[in-house]
Amino acid sequence: MRHNIRIVSTYPPRRCGIGTFARDLASALEHFTGEVGTIRVTAIDREGLSYSIPVDLVIDQYDPQSWRYAIDDIIARAGESTDKTVVLLQHEYGLDPDDNGEDGMGMNFVKMAEALGSKAITTFVYLHTVLDAPDAHQKKVLQELAKHSDGLIVTTESAIHILESSVYGIDHSKLKHIDHGIRMYHPSQHDRLTIKERYGLTNRFLATTLGMLSPDKGVQYGICAYGRFLSESCTDRQRRNMVYLIAGQCHPDFVAADGGSEHLAYRAMIADALCRAEVMWCRTDRLTGVDFDKYDVVFLDTFLEETTLLDVYAATNAMLLPYLNMQQISSGILADTVGSGRVAVVTKSRYALELIHSNKKCPAGLVVGRHARGMLVDPGEPSVDQIAQALDQLVFNPKRRLMMERQAHQRGYQMRWHNTAWSLIQHIDFITEEKEIISGRGPKFSREKASILQKATKPLRSPLAGHGTAGRRREEACE
C-alpha cells in the first residue's frame, strides 16, 4: 500500500537543524516510489520566508489561529487522495509557543495529533528532545503526544528507556527507535587531499567544529584545548601545519535573544578564550584566499551551504564537538561526522554515548569509544585537557586515526538516510496493518468473578518468548 507523507516541521530556507532533518528525510523517502506517493511539508515559519515544493502549507509559529487552519487544511487534503496520508510531526519544545507567544509552553503539536487521530489519519511524532527531568508541562506534552498519536519515534535507544520509565510511563508499544540518518559519503584519501589543495590546506592537519554556534556548543573549551595542544605538543614548524576551523554562524534565535545582550556576552567569552589560548586567529566568510600560515584558528562566519559543508567534512581530520548539553538525544553533525568516516572528539551526551560507545558504562576522563569509532570527553573545563590529549593521539598516531576512521564509517554506513527512510516505511506499514487487522481470534472475555485458579496458575511462557517482535508475531499467527 502506498502512503502520502505529510511532514510538519521547520524547513529550509529557515535555518534550523530540525528543518535540515526534515528536508533530508523527505529527500530519502522520495526514492521509494513503490511505497510512497506524494511528499508534502507544512512548514513552521516565523519570518515570512518564501517556500517551494514540497512545502504547500505554512504555519505562522506565533499565531494560534494559523495552527488551527493548518490542522483543517491537512485533514481536508488527506481526504482528497485515494492514497492514505501519514503525518510526521517533528516535535521540539522551542517550536511550540502558547497562545501568548511564550516559547516552549504550547500544546499545538498535541492539538494537531488529537485532531488528526480523531479523523483516523495515521500520525507519528519524532521527538527531538527527551528530558530525563522534565517539568510538569514538558512531561504532559510527551504523554499527550503518545496518547493521541500512533507512536513516538526517537533517534536513540536511551530515549526509549526514559520514556517508558516512571518519569513518563509511556507504554513501550508506542515507542520506536530509528537511527538519525546521514547524507554524507565516505571521501577517499585522494578526495581529502584534492579538497585540501583547493582551499590551501595541503599538508595541514585540520581540526573542525561545525554547526550553528551558541554557548552550549562549548566552542570556548575547544579553543582552549587546541591552544593547550599546540603549546604542549607541537614545535613552531608543526604548529604552522595545523589549523582549527570553526565553521558556522550563531543561531538566529540566540543572536536576537534579550536584544542581543546574550550574543555580545558570548562574543566576549570567545574573545577571552582566544586570548587565554594564545592563538592567532581570523574571521572570514569564505575559505578560499585565507593565509593559513598566519593563523591557528579560523572562524568561517557564514551559513554553510551543502557544497561547502560536504567539502569541510571531507577535508577534516578530527571533529571537535565539546557540547555542554548532556541530555542531547540527536546531533546531525555528530551523525554526519561518523557517516563521513571522520573521528569525532565529543563530550559524553546521551547521543554520543550511544553512537560512539554503544551505551556501555563510560568512566570519567578521555575514553576511546567502543569499537574505536570516536573519542569521548567530559563536558566543560575538564574537556580542555582531555581534548588536548585526544588531539595529541590523533595527530601523532596517523595509523590509529585512519583505523578509527574506518570504524566510524562502518557504523555510519548503517545510518545512511536510505536505510533510515526504509526503516520508517516498514514501521508505517506495520502500524497501519495492525490498525486494519480484523481478528478472528474469538470473543474477548473480561474477568467478572474471582477464581482460585487465577492465584494458583502461573502465566504461561511461550517457547518463542524473548525473541522480540518476530517471536510475538509467530505466536499471534498460531492463535
C-alpha positions in Angstrom: 0.0 0.0 0.0 1.3 3.4 -0.9 1.1 6.3 1.5 1.2 10.0 1.1 3.6 11.6 3.6 2.9 14.9 5.3 5.8 16.3 7.4 5.1 19.2 9.9 8.4 20.9 10.7 10.6 23.8 10.1 12.0 23.6 6.6 14.7 25.4 4.5 15.2 28.2 3.8 14.6 28.6 7.6 18.0 27.9 9.2 17.2 25.2 11.7 18.7 21.8 12.4 15.2 20.2 12.6 14.4 21.8 9.2 17.5 20.2 7.7 16.5 16.8 9.3 13.0 17.2 7.7 14.5 18.0 4.3 16.9 15.1 4.3 14.1 12.7 5.4 11.8 13.9 2.6 14.6 13.5 0.1 15.3 10.0 1.2 11.6 9.0 1.1 11.4 10.2 -2.5 13.4 7.2 -3.7 10.7 4.7 -2.5 8.2 5.3 -5.3 6.5 2.0 -4.8 5.7 2.7 -1.2 5.5 6.5 -1.1 3.1 8.7 -3.1 3.3 12.4 -2.6 5.5 14.1 0.0 4.4 17.4 1.3 5.5 19.7 4.1 3.7 22.0 6.4 6.4 24.5 7.3 6.6 26.2 10.7 7.6 29.7 9.9 8.2 32.9 11.8 10.0 35.2 9.3 7.6 35.3 6.3 10.0 33.2 4.2 9.3 32.0 0.7 8.9 28.3 0.3 8.7 25.9 -2.7 7.5 22.3 -3.2 7.4 20.1 -1.2 6.1 22.9 1.1 2.5 23.6 0.3 1.2 24.8 3.7 2.8 27.3 6.1 2.1 27.8 9.8 2.9 31.2 11.4 4.6 29.8 14.5 3.3 32.6 16.9 -0.3 32.7 15.5 -2.6 30.2 17.3 -5.2 30.6 14.5 -2.6 29.6 11.9 -2.1 26.3 13.7 -5.8 25.7 13.7 -6.1 26.5 10.0 -3.2 24.1 9.3 -5.0 21.3 11.0 -8.1 21.8 9.0 -6.1 22.0 5.7 -4.1 18.8 6.5 -7.3 16.9 7.2 -9.0 18.3 4.0 -6.1 17.4 1.8 -5.7 14.0 3.3 -9.4 13.3 2.3 -8.7 14.4 -1.3 -6.4 11.5 -2.2 -7.1 7.8 -2.8 -3.7 7.0 -1.0 -3.9 7.3 2.7 -1.9 10.1 4.4 0.6 9.5 7.1 1.6 12.6 9.1 5.1 13.0 10.7 5.2 15.7 13.4 8.7 17.0 14.1 8.3 18.0 17.8 10.6 20.4 19.6 9.5 22.4 22.6 11.0 25.6 21.2 8.8 25.4 18.1 5.6 25.3 20.2 4.7 28.6 21.8 1.5 29.1 23.8 -1.3 31.5 22.8 0.6 34.3 24.5 3.8 33.6 22.5 5.8 32.1 25.3 8.2 29.6 23.8 8.1 26.0 24.8 4.8 26.3 26.7 2.3 25.4 23.9 0.2 22.4 23.1 -0.1 23.0 19.4 1.5 19.6 18.5 -0.8 17.8 20.9 -3.9 19.5 19.5 -2.7 18.6 16.0 -2.1 14.9 16.9 -5.5 14.7 18.6 -7.4 16.3 15.7 -5.7 14.0 13.1 -6.3 11.0 15.3 -10.0 11.8 15.5 -10.1 11.6 11.7 -8.2 8.2 11.6 -5.2 9.8 10.0 -2.1 7.9 11.0 0.2 10.2 12.9 3.8 9.7 14.2 5.8 12.1 16.3 9.5 12.5 16.0 10.8 13.7 19.4 13.9 15.8 19.0 14.2 16.5 22.8 13.6 14.0 25.6 14.4 15.2 29.1 15.1 12.9 32.0 13.9 15.5 34.4 11.0 17.3 32.7 8.9 20.0 34.3 5.1 19.3 34.6 4.3 20.9 31.2 7.1 19.1 29.3 6.1 15.8 30.8 2.4 16.3 29.9 3.2 17.2 26.3 5.0 14.0 25.6 2.4 11.9 27.4 -0.4 13.5 25.5 1.5 13.1 22.2 1.9 9.4 22.9 -1.8 9.1 23.8 -3.1 10.8 20.7 -0.6 9.6 18.1 0.2 6.2 16.6 3.6 6.3 18.1 6.7 8.3 19.1 10.0 8.0 17.1 13.4 8.7 18.7 16.9 8.5 17.4 18.4 6.9 20.5 17.5 3.8 22.4 18.3 5.5 25.6 15.4 7.9 25.0 13.1 4.9 24.9 14.3 3.8 28.3 13.5 7.2 29.7 10.1 7.4 28.0 8.9 4.0 29.3 10.4 4.7 32.8 8.4 6.0 35.7 9.3 9.6 34.6 6.8 9.4 31.7 5.2 6.0 32.0 4.7 5.7 28.2 3.9 2.2 27.0 6.7 0.5 25.1 4.4 -0.4 22.2 4.1 3.4 21.5 7.9 3.8 21.1 10.2 3.2 18.1 13.9 3.8 17.7 15.1 4.7 14.2 18.6 6.0 13.5 19.3 9.6 12.7 20.1 9.5 9.0 23.3 10.7 7.4 23.6 12.1 4.0 27.3 12.1 3.7 29.6 10.0 1.5 32.9 8.5 2.6 35.6 10.5 0.8 38.8 8.7 -0.2 42.2 9.9 0.8 42.5 11.3 -2.7 39.3 13.3 -2.2 40.6 14.7 1.0 43.9 15.8 -0.5 42.2 17.3 -3.5 39.8 19.3 -1.4 42.5 20.5 0.9 44.5 21.6 -2.1 41.5 23.6 -3.4 41.3 25.6 -0.1 45.0 26.0 0.5 45.1 23.4 3.3 47.6 21.0 1.7 49.8 19.1 4.2 47.8 20.6 7.1 46.1 18.7 9.9 42.5 20.1 10.1 40.5 20.1 13.3 37.0 21.3 12.8 33.9 22.4 14.7 30.7 22.6 12.6 27.2 23.9 13.1 25.3 26.9 14.4 27.1 28.4 17.3 25.8 29.2 20.8 27.2 28.9 24.4 26.1 25.3 24.8 28.2 24.2 21.8 31.3 24.7 24.1 33.5 26.2 21.4 35.3 28.2 24.1 36.6 24.9 25.5 37.6 23.7 22.1 39.7 26.8 21.5 41.4 26.5 24.9 42.1 22.8 24.3 43.5 23.5 20.9 45.8 26.1 22.3 46.9 23.7 25.0 47.7 21.1 22.4 49.8 23.5 20.3 51.8 24.8 23.2 52.4 21.4 24.8 52.9 19.0 21.9 54.0 21.0 18.8 57.1 22.7 17.6 56.7 26.1 15.8 57.1 24.3 12.4 54.5 21.7 13.3 52.2 24.4 14.5 52.2 26.1 11.1 50.9 22.8 9.6 47.8 22.7 11.7 44.6 24.7 11.8 41.4 24.7 13.8 38.4 25.7 11.6 35.2 26.8 13.5 32.6 26.9 10.7 29.1 28.3 11.1 27.2 31.3 12.4 25.5 31.9 15.6 21.9 30.6 15.7 19.5 33.4 14.8 17.4 32.8 17.9 20.4 33.2 20.1 21.5 36.4 18.3 18.1 38.0 18.8 17.6 36.9 22.4 17.3 39.7 25.0 18.0 42.4 22.5 21.4 40.9 21.5 22.9 41.1 25.0 23.5 37.4 25.3 25.2 37.3 21.9 27.5 40.1 22.9 28.4 38.3 26.1 29.1 35.2 24.1 31.4 37.0 21.7 33.3 38.4 24.7 33.6 34.9 26.1 35.0 33.6 22.8 37.5 36.5 22.7 38.7 35.7 26.2 39.2 32.0 25.2 41.2 33.1 22.2 43.4 35.3 24.4 43.9 32.6 27.1 44.7 30.0 24.4 47.4 32.4 22.9 46.4 31.6 19.3 46.5 33.7 16.2 43.0 33.9 14.6 40.9 35.5 11.9 37.3 35.6 10.8 36.3 35.1 7.2 33.2 34.4 5.1 34.9 32.1 2.7 37.7 29.6 2.9 39.4 30.4 -0.4 42.1 33.1 0.0 42.9 32.6 3.7 46.6 32.6 4.5 46.6 29.6 6.8 50.3 30.1 7.6 49.4 33.1 9.7 46.5 31.6 11.8 46.0 28.9 14.3 42.2 29.3 14.4 39.9 30.4 11.6 36.3 31.3 12.0 34.3 30.6 8.8 31.5 33.0 9.7 28.8 32.0 7.2 25.8 29.8 6.9 27.2 26.6 5.3 25.7 25.7 2.0 25.6 22.0 1.1 28.7 22.0 -1.2 30.8 23.8 1.4 29.5 21.5 4.2 30.5 18.4 2.2 33.9 19.8 1.5 34.6 20.6 5.1 33.6 17.1 6.2 35.8 15.6 3.6 38.8 17.7 4.5 38.5 17.3 8.2 41.0 15.1 10.2 39.3 15.4 13.6 35.9 16.9 14.5 35.8 18.6 17.9 32.3 18.7 19.4 32.6 20.0 23.0 28.9 20.3 23.6 27.6 21.2 27.1 24.1 19.7 26.8 24.4 16.1 28.1 20.7 15.4 27.5 21.1 15.7 23.7 19.4 12.8 22.0 20.4 13.6 18.5 23.0 15.5 16.6 23.1 15.8 12.8 26.7 17.0 13.0 27.9 14.0 15.0 25.9 11.6 12.8 27.3 13.1 9.6 30.9 13.0 11.1 30.6 9.3 11.8 29.0 8.7 8.4 31.8 10.6 6.6 34.3 8.3 8.3 35.8 11.1 10.4 36.9 10.9 14.0 34.8 12.8 16.5 36.1 14.1 19.8 32.9 14.7 21.6 31.5 15.2 25.0 29.5 12.5 26.7 26.0 13.5 25.7 23.3 10.8 25.6 23.5 10.6 21.8 27.4 10.4 21.8 27.4 7.7 24.4 25.0 5.6 22.2 26.6 6.3 18.9 30.3 6.2 19.9 30.2 3.9 23.0 27.2 1.7 22.4 25.6 2.8 25.7 28.3 1.0 27.7 29.4 2.3 31.1 31.7 5.2 30.5 34.3 6.3 33.1 35.4 9.8 33.7 38.2 11.3 31.6 39.2 10.7 28.0 37.7 7.5 26.6 38.2 5.8 23.3 34.7 4.8 22.2 33.7 1.2 21.9 34.9 -0.3 18.6 37.2 2.8 18.4 34.8 4.9 16.3 35.4 8.1 18.2 36.7 9.6 21.4 34.7 10.8 24.4 35.5 13.6 26.9 33.8 15.2 29.9 31.9 18.5 29.4 33.1 21.9 30.5 36.5 22.8 31.9 37.7 19.1 32.2 37.4 18.8 28.4 40.3 21.2 27.8 43.0 18.8 28.9 41.1 15.8 27.5 40.6 17.3 24.0 44.3 18.3 24.0 45.2 14.7 24.8 42.9 13.4 22.1 44.5 15.7 19.5 47.9 14.6 20.6 46.9 10.9 20.0 45.2 11.6 16.7 47.9 13.9 15.2 51.0 11.8 16.1 49.4 8.3 15.5 48.1 8.5 12.0 47.7 4.8 11.6 45.4 4.7 14.6 43.5 7.7 13.4 42.9 6.0 10.0 41.8 2.8 11.7 39.3 4.9 13.8 38.0 6.5 10.6 37.3 3.1 9.1 35.5 2.0 12.2 33.4 5.2 12.2 32.5 4.7 8.5 31.4 1.1 9.2 28.8 2.4 11.7 27.8 5.3 9.6 27.1 3.1 6.6 24.2 1.5 8.6 22.8 5.0 9.2 22.5 6.2 5.6 19.3 8.2 5.0 18.2 5.5 2.6 18.3 2.9 5.4 16.6 5.3 7.8 13.8 6.0 5.4 13.3 2.3 4.7 13.1 1.6 8.4 10.4 4.3 8.7 8.4 2.9 5.8 8.5 -0.5 7.4 7.3 0.9 10.7 4.5 2.7 9.0 3.4 -0.4 7.2 3.5 -2.5 10.4 1.4 0.0 12.4 -1.1 0.6 9.7 -1.5 -3.1 9.2 -2.1 -3.6 12.9 -4.8 -0.9 12.8 -6.6 -2.6 9.9 -6.4 -6.2 11.0 -9.8 -7.8 11.6 -9.1 -10.5 14.1 -10.8 -13.9 14.0 -9.5 -15.0 17.4 -12.9 -15.4 19.0 -14.8 -13.3 21.6 -12.9 -11.5 24.3 -13.8 -12.1 27.9 -13.2 -9.8 30.9 -12.9 -11.3 34.4 -16.2 -10.9 36.3 -15.6 -13.4 39.0 -12.7 -14.1 41.4 -11.1 -17.5 41.0 -8.7 -19.7 42.9 -7.3 -20.8 39.6 -6.2 -17.2 38.9 -4.0 -17.3 42.0 -2.7 -20.9 41.6 -1.7 -20.7 37.9 1.5 -19.0 36.8 1.4 -17.2 33.5 2.3 -19.5 30.6 5.5 -18.7 28.8 5.8 -19.3 25.1 8.9 -21.1 23.8 9.2 -18.1 21.5 9.3 -15.6 24.3 12.5 -13.5 24.3 12.7 -13.5 20.5 11.4 -9.9 20.1 8.7 -8.8 17.6 9.2 -11.7 15.2 8.5 -14.2 18.0 5.4 -12.3 19.2 4.1 -12.3 15.6 4.7 -16.0 15.2 2.8 -16.6 18.5 -0.1 -14.5 17.2 -0.2 -16.4 13.9 -0.7 -19.6 15.9 -3.9 -18.4 17.6 
